Amino acid sequence: MRGRIRLTAVGDIWLQTAGGRHPFEEVGRLVRDKDILFGNLETALSETGERAEKHHVIATSPDAARYLADAGFDILSVANNHAGDLGAEGFQNTLDALTSRGILPVGDRREPAVIERNGVSVGFIGYATGRSPRGVSINRLVEEDVVRDVASLAGECDHIAVSLHWGVEMASYPSPAQIDLARRLVDAGATLILGHHAHTIQAIERYHGGLIAYSLGMFQFDPRWPHNVSEEAIMLSVDLCAGGVVGEHRATPLVVGGDFVPRPAEDERILSLVDDISRPVADGTLTWSRWFEEVAPAYMRMNLESYRYRVRRNGILPLLEMGAWFCTPFCLRCCAGLVRRRFRREPVRRSGQSDGE
């Protein structure tokens, strides 16, 4: 239909499967029902380059980009903490693998990637928290810069979609600061906020004519990596016209199996989960204290595992760094959250993790 398009967005993708299966073979029909398909490519597409000094390095063959083209991906975020896992050479190979198959990368430069379908244009910009390896040009998530970029782009295309790699891994809720930034971006002119990095589903919120998906979860990934995260995922679809969002968005529930291949879910439990975790965001009851109670178990466990790995690999220096980390305000607030969590009768609901973990 002229003047109306369907944008579909999914979360984290790493293009590896058990047994060499096509990573999208079970959802091919679903992902093709779109005009624009967006995802977060959380891997380097390279067989060469300088391996990053980190616990988890993700890379696969550039030839795996053919699966993305087969599925119909139009644009992929490369602004994340794994696109540069093989350094500058690996990052350039990733960009080349995408563009050679007609897929636009976003997040590797400040300029937007603009896609027009049926007379409706969408400008994509992408950012990630943290620093990039030397020679890897990923847009850093600096709040005022992002707000300024959105405001300057407003009016140059019908819609702005902002891809954000942010937050705390395995947290089912965005922080109050994330909520504030997402809403500021909508007020500045963004129509869509497409979040990832948490590896879990987070809240979806309609705000002032915009749609905010704080985390789309893992779309095609190993659900056991790195810490037995949730097998649950969603595919988000929204119809757009030149004047705004048309009707309600649709969240299609998915499950990711042990072969790392996503499949349509057979029950509505995942959609009920999305409703439950979206409610405290929309009604403003998600306080900082409550948020630290929720994120503390996963955050502390992941960082302690990372330091153990670095100590085994590099000796005593990381142990000293761990002591400094433990005294940071964020870490101390997590410790306080663990104490409160232990004595609170009704735990915050987590996706794919019991309160005792």
N, C-alpha and C positions, 0 to 999 in steps of 0.2 A: 504494500500500500504506500503510495507516494505521500511524503510528509510525515511518515511514522516509521520508526525502526525499533528493533528489539536488541538490547545490549545484554549479553550474558557474561557473567563473571564467575570465575572459580579461584580456588586458593592455590596452595603450594604444589609444585610439580617437580619431580626429579628424573623422570623418564627411565628409571630402572624397574624391571619386574622380575619376579621369580619365574624361571623357566623360559625366559625370552618372549613372553606374550606381548602382544600389542597393548600398550598401556591404556588405551581408550576404547578397546573393542567392546566393552560392555555398556558404554554410554555414548556410542557414536551417534545414535539417533537423537539423543537429547541435546548434545552440544551443537549439532548442525541446525537446530531450530533457532536461528539467530541471524542478525545482520552484522553484529560485531561480537567477537568472542575474545575475552580478556582473561589472562591468568598470570600467576607469579611463578617465574622460572627459577627455582631454587637449586640450580646446579650450574657448574661450568660445562660448556659443550666443547671439550678439548681433550686431547690425549697428550699434550705437551704444555710446559709452563712450570713455573716455580711453585712448588707445593707450599701452601700457607702453613705457618707454625701454629697449628690449632688442633684441638682434639678431633673434631669432626670435619673432614674435608669431603665435599661432594663433587664428583665430576663424572661425565660419561662421554661417549663418542659424539663428535659433531654430527655423525650420520643419524643419530637418534632424533635430530630435528625433523626428520621426515614424518615421524609420528605426529608432531605438532601440526604440520601442514595437512596431513591426512585428516586430522580431527577438525580442521578449519579455523585454527587460531589466527586471529588478525593482528593481535598486539600482546606483548608479554613484558611484564616488569622485570628488569635486571637490576633494580635498585634493592639489593638485599645482601645479607651477610655471607652468601655462598657463591655468588656470581664471580667473585674474584679469588676463588679458592686455588686457582692455578696462576695467579699473578696477572700481570699486564698482558702477557702473550695468550694465556688461556681466556682472558676476558675478551680480547680482540677476536679470537677464534669463535667465541660464543656469538658475538655480534655478527660476524661473517656468516655463521651457520644459519642464523635467523633471517638475515636480510637476503641471503641467496635463495631462500624459499618464500620470499614475499611477506615475511612476518616482521612487523615493526617492533623494535625494542623501545622501551621507555624507561627513563630513570638514569640514562647514561649521559644526559646533557640537559641543560636548563630549558632549551626550546621544547615546546610541546610537540607531540606527534598527533596530527589532526587526521581524522578519518571521516569521510562524508559518505553517507548512504541515503538514497531516496530523498535527497535535498536537505537532510539533517546532518549537521556537522558536530563532532565530538572531539574536543581537545584533551589529550591525556598528558599528565605530568606525574612524575614518580620520585619518591624520596625514601631514604633509609636512615635509621639511626646508626650511630657509631662511625668509626673511621674506615676508609677503604685502604686496601694494600697500595703500595706505591705504584703509580702508573695506571691505576684503575679509576676511571672517571665516573663515579656514582654520585648522584646528587644527595648531599647530606640533609637530613631533616632538621633544619633550623627554623623554628616556628615563625619568626617574623619574615624570613625569606619566603617561606611557603605561602603565607598570607599575602605577601606583596606579589608573588608570582601569579596567584589566583586572581587577585584584583586587576593586575595588568592584562591578563588574558580575557577577563570578562568583557563581553561585547564583540570579541573577535570570532567566536564560534557560538553555536546554539547552546552547547553544554560543555561543562568542564568536569572531567573525571580525574580525581586525585588518588594515586596509588601510594599507600603508606606502609612501609615495612617498619613496624614499631611495637612497643609494648613489651610485656614479659611473657616468655614462652610458657605454654601450658596453663595460662590463666584464662578463666572463662569470662572474665569481666575486664573491660578497659578501665584504666585509671581515671579518676576525676580530671586529671590534666589532659588526657586523650579526648575525653568527652568535650571538654572546653575547646580544645583546638579544632576538633572536627566541626563543631557548631560554628566556630569563627570562620572556618573555611567556607561553609555553606553561606554564611552571612556575607562573605566577600565575593561570592558569585559561583561557587562550585555546586554542581547538581548531584554528583556522586562521590562518596568517599569509599574507597575499596581497600580495606585493611588486610594485613597478613603478618606473619611471623610467629604468632602465638601457637600455631599448630593445633589449635582447638577452635571450635565455633564460638563467636562472641555475639553480642547484641546486634540487632538490626533496628534502626530508628528512623522514622520519618520526622524531619525537622525543617520547618520553614520552606516547604516545597522541595527540599533535597532529601536524598536517601543516604544514610550512613550505615555501612556494614563494617563494624569495628574489626572483625577478623572473619574471613571466609573459611578458615580451617584448612586441613590438608585435603587436597583433591586427589592427587596421584602420588602416593608416598608410602614409605614403610611405616605402618601404624605402630610398630614396636620401637621406632627410632625417634629420638634417642632414649626415651624413658617410658615406653609403653603408653604413648599418648592415645587419644581417642580414635576409634575407627570411624567415627561419625563425621560426615561432611555435608555441605550443601552446595548447590549450584544456584546462583542468584540471577534472576532475569527481570528486566524492567523495560517497559515500552516508553519511548521518548518521541515527542514531536518538537517542532521548533519552539513551541511555547512552554514546554515543561514536561513533567512526568505524567504519563497517561495511566490512570487507574492505579491499581495496587501492584506492588512487586510480587514476585513468586519465588519461593525458596523450595527447590526440589531436593528432598532428602536422599543422601547417598551413604553407602558403607564401603570402606576400603578393606579388602581381604588380605590374607596372608601372602597373596601373590602380588600385592601392591597395586591391584587393579580396582578402580572404583566401580560400583554397581548401584543401580537404583535400589533404595530401601523399600521394604515391603510393608512397613508400618508407619504410623504417624508419630511415634515416640520422639523422633528427632525434631519435628516441627514443634511439639509441645515443649521440648527443651529450649528451643530458640525463643519461644514466647516467655518462658520462665526467666531466662537470663536477660531478656530485653526489658522486662518490667522495671527492675530497680534503676536502670539507666534512664528510661523514659520518665519515671516519676520522681527522680532526683534523690532517691534514698541510698544510693551507693556512696557512702562517705569514705574518706581516706582510711579511717580505722578499719572499716569493714573490708576495704580492698586489700589492705596489708594482711589481714587474716586469711584472705583467699589465696593470695599469691605466694605467701611465705613458704609453704612446704615444697613446692616445685622449685622455687627460686633458690632456696638454700641447698636442696639436694643437687641440683644441676651444677651450681658453682663449686660445691665441695668435691663433686666428681671430677670437674675440670681441673681443680687444683691438685687432686690426687694424681691425675694423669701427668700433669706438668712436673710434679715433684719426682715421680718415677723416671721421667724422661730427662729432667734438667737439674735435679739435685735440690739443694736447700733454698736457693733464691726464691722460687715460687712459694715456698712455705712462709717466708718473710712477707711476701706480697699478700698472702692469704690473711696474715695477721692484720695487715693494714686494711684489707677489704672488710674484715669482720668488724672493724671499728667505724666504718662509714655510717652516716646517718640512715641510709636506705637499709643496710643490713641490720642495724640495731632496731629499726622500726619493724622489720620482718620478724626479728626475735620476739619483740613485744606482741606482734600479731599471733605468733605461735602460742604464746602463753594465753592470750585471750581466747584463741580458738579452742584450746584444750578444755577450757572451763565453760564455753558457750554451749548450750543445749542443742540449738538448731544450727548445724553447720551451713555455711554457704554452699550452694549446690555447685559441684564441679562436673565438668564433662569428662567422662571416662576415668574418673578417679574417685575413690571413696574418701571419706573424711579422715580415715585412719591412716592413709598413706602419707 
